[in-house]
Amino acid sequence: MLAKVFSAAILGVEAYLVEVEVDISQGLPGFTIVGLPQGALKESKERLRAAIRNAGFPFPLQKITANLAPADLKKEGSAFDLPLAAALLSASGLLNQEKIQPYLFYGELSLDGKLKPVSGVLPVALLAQKKGLILVCPEDNLSEASLVKGLKVLAVSHLKEVVSNLGQEKETSLPQAIEKEEAVPDLAEVIGQEHAKRALEIAAAGGHNLLFIGPPGAGKTMLARRLPGILPPLSYEEALETSRIYSVLGLLEPKRPLIRVRPFRAPHHTISDAGLIGGGNPPKPGEISLAHHGVLFLDELPEFRRNALEALREPLEAGEITLSRAQMSITYPARFILLASMNPCRCGYYGDRQRPCQCSPQEVRRYRQKLSGPLLDRIDLQVEVPAVDYKDLVRQIPQENSLQVKERVLKARERQKKRLGRDGTNSSLSPMEIEKFCQLGPKEKGLLERAARKLNLSARSYHRILKIARTIADLAEEENIKAAHLLEALQYRALDLFSW
C-alpha cells in the first residue's frame, strides 16, 4: 500500500516542500530510504521502528520503501522522523490518507514515541502558510510556529496524538508570541569620548560602517556595545527575517521565539572563514548572517584572517553572501552595520600622550597594512578614540543617554525614508541617488574637490563622504548639504591620511 505526506527541508534559510512517499509491499522485511538522505536521516529507520512500537502501533514486517522527493536535493536532519512515521501509519491503514493531505509534518521522534523540538520550524511554518497547509510540529516548537500570522498549527507531544488529534488544530495567536524589547547598555555610561559618540550617532542614523582606532582601555568596546541601543527598533518583518536565521541554527529560545532587539555579534578573531561568512558541511549561516539587521563587531580587526576580512567586501556592498559549491549555490542575508576596532600599532600606543610607542615606523606600517585598501574603502567612518583623561573620569558631568540620541536618529531615518520613498538608509544610496540627493553648491564642490585631491580619494571613498555628509545634514534637519557638513564628514576618514 502506498501513502504520501508533506514535509519540508531547509536550504540556506528557506524551506522547500518535500513529498514523503512510503510503499509497503510483499517481500523480505526491510526498510529502505531513497532521495539523498544524509546524516541523522539515515539513522531514522531504527528510531521509527522503536517509536512506532512503543507508541502501541504495529510495525509492518514487510518490505518498506520510503522516497523523499525531489530526489536531487540532499535531505538533512532528524525532522523527517514525524513525516515518515505518519506516512508509515497511513500506509498501514491507521491514518486516513485523505485526512492527512492538508498537513505538513515536521519533528523528531524519541524511542518512546515522544516528539523532541527541532531547529528550522520558523521557515517551515512560513512555507506551510504559503502553501496553505496545516503544520504538525512538536509542542515545544509551538511558540516559534506561532510567529506566522494566520497559520493553523497542531502541536503534539507524542506520536499517539498525531493519530487522535488530527482535525483539532488551532490558528496561531500572534500577540502572545511578541515580547517587549530587552534592555541594552546605555550611552550615558560612557564618560567623555564625545567625538566617538557623535560618530556612533551618525553610523546609527545613516546605517554607516564604523572603525574605532585607539589605544587599549580607551573605551572602544564599551562604545561599540551601545550602538544597538540607539538604532531604530526592529519592525515585525525585520524581526521575523532575523529570527528565521536563528531558527535554522537552533538558537531561538522556546520562551523568546522572536528576536526583538537588533543583534549584536562579536566573534573572536580566531574564528574560521566559514564561521564568519558561512559555509561548512552541511552549509550553515555565519556570524555576518546572525548579525542581519543588527551590528557585527570585530574587535582587533587586523588580527582576523585576511581571507575572512576580504570575504566581507561582497556582503558589505550587497547585503547578502552567496556561497557557491559544486552541487548548489546558497545565498544568506547579511545586511548589517560593521563596527570594528583596532589599535594604532601592534603595541597599541602609537600617538598616545601618556605611554611611549615601542614600535618602529616599519612595524606600524606593517601592522596597518594587514587591512587592505578595498576593505577600508567600505568602512565609511574611521574615528580616532584617544585615551580618556583622568580629569574627565573624576569630573561629574551628566552624559547624554541613549534615548536622547535615539530620538535624533529616528528623525533622521524618517527623513531618509520620506526622501527615498522606501525603507533604506543613506549608506545604501545608489550612484544615481547620490547624484540626485547629495547635490552640492559651488562652495561645497570646491571644498570637496580640494579634499579629494589632497587625500587621493578613490571614487568609492568620494561617494561615501557624500553619504556621510547627507546623514549629518539629516541629523541637523537641513535639506541641503552645507560646507560644515562636508568638513565634519572629512574628519571621519582618519586612515585616508596614510599610504596603503
C-alpha positions in Angstrom: 0.0 0.0 0.0 1.2 3.5 -0.9 0.9 6.6 1.3 2.1 10.2 0.8 2.5 13.1 3.2 4.1 16.6 3.0 7.2 17.7 4.9 9.9 20.3 4.4 13.7 20.6 4.2 15.9 23.6 4.8 18.2 25.1 2.0 20.0 28.2 3.3 17.4 30.0 5.4 14.5 29.0 3.2 12.3 25.9 3.5 11.2 23.9 0.4 8.4 21.3 0.2 9.3 17.6 0.3 6.9 14.8 -0.5 7.4 11.8 1.7 6.2 8.6 0.0 6.1 5.2 1.7 5.3 2.0 0.0 4.6 -1.3 1.9 4.8 -4.4 -0.3 5.3 -8.1 -0.1 8.8 -9.3 0.3 11.6 -9.9 2.8 11.3 -7.5 5.8 13.4 -4.4 5.2 13.4 -0.6 5.3 15.0 1.5 2.6 15.0 5.3 2.4 15.9 6.9 -1.0 16.0 10.5 -2.1 19.6 11.5 -1.0 19.2 11.1 2.8 22.1 12.4 4.8 23.5 12.2 8.4 20.8 11.7 11.0 18.2 10.9 8.4 20.0 7.6 7.6 19.6 6.5 11.2 15.9 7.3 11.4 14.9 3.8 10.4 15.8 2.4 13.8 14.2 5.3 15.7 11.0 4.9 13.7 10.8 1.2 14.4 11.2 1.6 18.2 9.0 4.8 18.3 6.0 3.2 16.5 6.1 0.0 18.6 6.5 1.9 21.9 3.6 4.1 20.9 1.4 1.0 20.7 1.2 0.6 17.0 2.2 -2.4 14.9 5.3 -2.0 12.8 4.8 -3.7 9.4 7.1 -6.8 8.9 7.2 -6.3 5.1 9.3 -4.6 2.5 9.2 -0.8 3.2 10.4 1.8 0.7 10.4 5.5 1.5 11.1 8.2 -1.1 11.9 11.8 -0.4 11.1 14.0 -3.4 12.6 16.0 -5.0 15.3 13.3 -5.1 18.0 15.5 -6.5 18.4 17.6 -3.3 20.1 16.3 -0.1 17.9 15.9 2.9 19.5 16.6 6.3 18.4 16.3 10.0 16.1 14.3 12.2 12.9 16.3 11.4 11.8 13.7 8.9 11.0 11.2 11.7 7.5 12.5 12.1 6.5 12.7 8.4 8.0 9.2 7.8 6.0 7.8 10.8 2.8 9.5 9.6 3.3 8.0 6.1 4.0 4.6 7.6 0.9 4.7 9.8 -1.2 5.8 6.8 0.3 3.0 4.6 -0.6 0.6 7.4 -4.2 1.8 7.4 -4.0 3.5 10.8 -4.4 7.0 9.3 -6.8 8.0 6.6 -4.8 9.1 3.5 -7.3 11.8 2.5 -7.4 13.1 6.1 -3.6 13.8 6.2 -3.3 15.5 2.8 -3.7 19.1 4.2 -0.9 18.7 6.7 2.8 19.3 6.8 4.6 17.1 9.3 7.9 18.2 10.9 9.5 16.8 14.0 11.9 14.3 15.6 10.8 11.2 17.5 12.4 9.7 20.5 12.4 5.9 21.0 9.3 6.0 23.3 7.3 7.9 20.7 7.6 11.4 22.2 8.4 14.3 20.0 11.5 16.4 20.5 12.0 20.0 19.4 13.8 20.6 16.2 15.5 23.6 14.5 14.2 25.4 11.5 10.5 25.4 12.5 10.0 29.1 11.6 11.0 28.9 7.9 8.9 25.7 7.7 5.9 27.5 9.2 6.3 30.3 6.6 6.3 27.6 3.9 3.2 25.9 5.3 1.4 29.2 5.3 2.5 29.9 1.8 1.3 26.5 0.6 -2.0 26.6 2.6 -1.0 23.6 4.7 -1.6 22.9 8.4 1.7 22.5 10.3 2.1 19.5 12.7 5.2 20.1 14.9 6.5 19.2 18.4 4.7 21.0 21.3 8.0 22.7 22.3 8.1 24.4 18.9 4.6 25.9 19.1 5.8 29.4 20.2 8.1 29.6 17.3 5.4 28.5 14.8 3.0 31.0 16.3 5.1 33.9 14.9 3.5 33.3 11.5 0.2 35.1 11.1 -2.9 33.1 10.2 -1.2 29.7 10.3 -3.0 26.7 11.6 -0.8 24.6 13.9 -1.3 21.2 15.5 1.3 20.9 18.3 1.8 17.4 19.6 4.0 15.8 22.3 3.6 12.2 21.4 3.0 10.1 18.3 -0.3 8.9 19.6 -1.6 12.4 19.5 -0.9 12.6 15.8 -3.4 9.8 15.2 -6.0 11.0 17.8 -5.8 14.8 17.4 -5.9 15.4 13.6 -8.6 18.0 12.9 -8.1 19.7 16.3 -5.5 22.3 15.1 -5.7 25.9 16.2 -4.9 29.1 14.4 -1.8 30.9 15.8 -2.3 33.8 18.2 0.3 36.4 17.2 0.1 38.8 20.2 1.2 36.1 22.7 4.3 35.5 20.7 5.6 39.0 20.7 7.7 40.2 23.6 8.9 43.6 24.7 12.3 44.9 23.8 15.1 43.8 26.1 17.3 46.3 27.9 20.6 47.2 26.3 23.6 49.2 27.6 23.1 52.9 27.8 25.4 55.5 26.2 25.2 57.7 29.3 27.6 55.2 31.0 30.4 56.3 28.7 32.4 59.2 30.1 33.9 61.6 27.6 34.7 60.5 24.0 32.2 63.0 22.5 33.8 62.7 19.1 33.3 58.9 19.1 29.8 59.2 20.4 29.0 61.6 17.6 30.4 59.0 15.1 28.1 56.3 16.7 25.1 58.6 16.2 26.0 59.2 12.5 26.5 55.5 12.0 23.1 54.7 13.5 21.3 57.4 11.6 22.7 56.5 8.2 23.5 52.8 8.6 27.2 53.5 8.0 30.1 51.2 8.8 32.4 52.4 11.5 36.0 51.8 12.6 37.4 52.9 16.0 41.2 53.4 16.2 42.7 53.9 19.7 44.9 52.5 22.5 43.9 49.7 24.8 41.5 50.9 27.5 40.2 53.9 25.6 36.6 52.5 25.7 36.3 51.3 22.1 34.4 48.1 23.1 32.3 49.9 25.6 31.2 52.4 22.9 30.5 49.6 20.4 28.2 47.7 22.7 26.0 50.8 23.0 25.3 51.1 19.3 22.2 48.8 19.3 20.6 51.0 21.9 20.5 54.0 19.6 19.3 52.1 16.5 15.7 52.2 15.4 13.6 49.2 16.8 13.2 46.2 14.6 10.0 46.1 12.5 8.0 42.9 12.7 9.1 41.9 9.2 12.8 42.5 10.1 12.4 40.6 13.4 10.8 37.7 11.6 13.6 37.6 9.0 16.3 37.7 11.6 14.6 35.1 13.8 14.4 32.8 10.8 18.2 32.7 10.6 18.5 31.9 14.3 15.8 29.2 13.9 17.7 27.4 11.2 20.7 27.2 13.6 18.5 26.2 16.6 19.4 29.3 18.5 15.9 30.5 19.4 14.8 30.1 23.0 11.4 28.5 23.4 10.2 31.4 25.6 11.7 34.0 23.3 10.9 32.9 19.8 11.0 36.3 18.2 14.2 38.4 18.3 13.1 41.9 19.3 16.5 43.6 19.8 18.8 44.2 16.9 21.5 41.5 17.0 25.0 42.4 18.3 27.5 39.7 17.2 31.1 39.9 18.4 33.1 36.9 17.2 36.7 36.3 18.4 39.5 37.0 15.9 40.4 33.3 15.8 37.1 32.5 14.1 37.3 30.4 10.8 36.3 31.8 7.4 33.2 29.5 7.4 32.3 30.6 10.9 32.4 34.3 9.9 30.8 34.3 6.4 29.0 30.9 6.5 29.7 27.5 4.9 30.7 24.1 6.2 29.2 20.7 5.5 26.3 21.0 5.6 26.4 24.7 4.9 25.2 27.0 7.7 24.9 30.8 8.1 27.9 32.5 9.6 28.2 35.4 12.0 27.6 38.0 9.3 24.1 36.5 8.8 23.5 36.2 12.5 24.1 40.0 12.6 21.4 40.6 9.9 19.6 43.8 10.6 22.0 44.4 13.5 25.6 45.0 14.3 28.7 42.9 13.6 31.5 44.0 16.0 35.0 42.9 15.0 37.4 43.8 17.9 41.1 43.8 17.0 40.3 43.9 13.3 43.9 43.4 12.0 44.1 40.1 13.9 41.3 38.4 11.8 42.3 36.1 9.0 43.0 38.1 5.8 40.8 35.8 3.7 37.8 36.2 6.1 38.2 40.0 6.0 38.4 40.1 2.3 35.2 38.0 2.1 33.4 40.7 3.9 33.6 43.0 0.9 30.7 41.4 -1.0 28.1 41.4 1.8 29.1 45.0 2.8 28.1 46.1 -0.7 25.2 43.7 -1.5 23.7 42.9 1.9 24.0 39.2 1.3 26.6 36.5 0.8 26.4 33.8 -1.9 28.2 30.5 -1.3 28.8 28.5 -4.4 29.6 24.8 -4.2 29.9 22.1 -6.8 26.3 20.9 -6.3 24.5 24.0 -5.1 24.6 27.7 -4.6 23.2 29.2 -1.3 22.5 32.8 -0.6 22.3 34.0 3.0 21.1 37.5 4.1 23.8 39.7 5.6 22.7 43.3 5.9 24.4 44.7 8.9 26.4 47.6 10.3 30.1 46.7 10.5 31.6 48.2 13.7 35.3 47.4 14.1 38.1 48.5 16.4 41.9 48.4 16.2 45.0 49.7 17.9 47.0 52.3 16.0 50.0 49.9 16.1 51.0 46.5 17.4 51.8 47.7 21.0 48.8 49.9 20.9 50.3 53.2 22.0 51.3 55.0 18.8 50.5 58.7 19.2 49.4 58.2 22.9 50.2 61.2 25.1 50.8 59.1 28.2 52.7 56.0 27.1 55.5 55.8 24.5 55.1 53.6 21.5 57.6 50.7 21.3 57.1 50.0 17.5 59.4 51.1 14.7 57.8 53.0 11.7 58.1 49.8 9.7 56.2 47.8 12.3 53.5 50.4 12.4 53.1 50.3 8.7 53.2 46.5 8.6 50.5 46.3 11.2 48.2 48.7 9.4 48.8 47.0 6.0 47.0 43.9 7.4 43.9 45.8 6.3 43.5 46.2 2.5 42.5 49.4 0.9 39.4 48.0 -0.7 38.1 46.8 2.7 38.8 50.2 4.3 37.1 51.9 1.4 33.9 50.2 2.5 34.2 51.5 6.1 32.5 54.9 6.0 33.6 56.3 9.3 37.2 55.9 10.6 37.5 57.6 14.0 40.4 58.0 16.4 39.5 57.3 20.0 42.2 58.7 22.4 42.6 57.5 26.0 40.3 59.2 28.5 42.0 61.8 30.6 41.9 61.3 34.4 40.2 64.7 34.8 37.3 63.6 32.7 36.9 60.4 34.7 36.5 62.2 38.1 34.5 65.1 36.7 30.8 64.7 37.4 29.3 65.8 34.1 25.9 64.5 33.1 26.2 62.4 29.9 23.6 62.2 27.2 21.7 59.0 27.3 20.8 56.6 24.5 17.1 57.6 24.4 18.0 61.2 23.6 20.4 60.2 20.8 17.9 57.6 19.5 15.2 60.3 19.1 17.5 62.2 16.7 18.4 59.0 14.9 14.7 58.2 14.4 14.0 61.6 13.0 16.9 61.3 10.6 15.8 57.9 9.5 12.3 59.2 8.9 13.7 61.9 6.6 15.6 59.3 4.6 12.6 57.1 4.3 10.5 60.0 3.1 13.2 61.1 0.6 13.8 57.6 -0.9 10.1 56.5 -0.8 11.2 53.2 0.6 12.9 51.6 3.6 16.6 52.4 3.3 19.4 54.5 4.7 21.9 56.9 3.2 24.6 54.2 3.3 22.6 52.2 0.7 22.2 55.1 -1.8 23.0 54.1 -5.4 25.2 56.3 -7.6 22.1 57.8 -9.3 20.5 58.5 -5.9 23.8 60.2 -4.7 23.7 62.5 -7.7 20.0 63.3 -7.0 20.0 63.7 -3.2 23.6 64.8 -2.5 23.8 67.9 -4.7 26.4 70.5 -3.7 26.7 74.2 -4.2 29.8 75.9 -5.8 31.4 76.4 -2.4 30.9 72.8 -1.3 32.0 71.4 -4.7 35.3 73.3 -4.5 35.9 72.2 -0.9 35.3 68.5 -1.7 37.5 68.7 -4.8 40.4 70.0 -2.8 39.9 67.4 -0.2 39.7 64.6 -2.8 43.0 65.7 -4.4 44.8 66.1 -1.2 43.7 62.8 0.3 43.8 61.0 -3.0 40.3 59.6 -2.5 39.0 56.7 -4.6 35.6 57.0 -6.3 34.1 54.8 -3.5 35.6 57.0 -0.7 34.4 60.1 -2.5 30.8 58.7 -2.6 31.0 57.6 1.0 32.0 61.1 2.2 28.9 62.5 0.3 26.7 59.8 2.0 28.1 60.7 5.5 27.6 64.5 4.8 24.0 63.7 3.7 23.4 61.9 7.1 24.9 64.8 9.0 22.6 67.2 7.2 19.7 64.9 8.1 20.6 65.0 11.7 20.8 68.8 11.5 17.4 68.7 9.8 18.9 70.5 6.8 17.6 70.0 3.3 20.9 70.7 1.5 24.4 69.6 2.3 26.5 72.6 3.5 30.2 73.1 3.9 30.1 72.4 7.7 28.6 69.0 7.0 31.3 68.2 4.5 34.1 69.3 6.8 32.7 67.1 9.6 32.4 64.2 7.2 36.0 64.6 6.2 37.0 64.3 9.9 35.8 60.7 9.9 38.3 59.5 7.3 41.4 59.2 9.6 43.1 56.4 7.7 43.0 58.2 4.3 45.9 60.2 5.7 48.1 57.1 5.5 49.5 55.5 2.4 48.4 51.9 2.0 
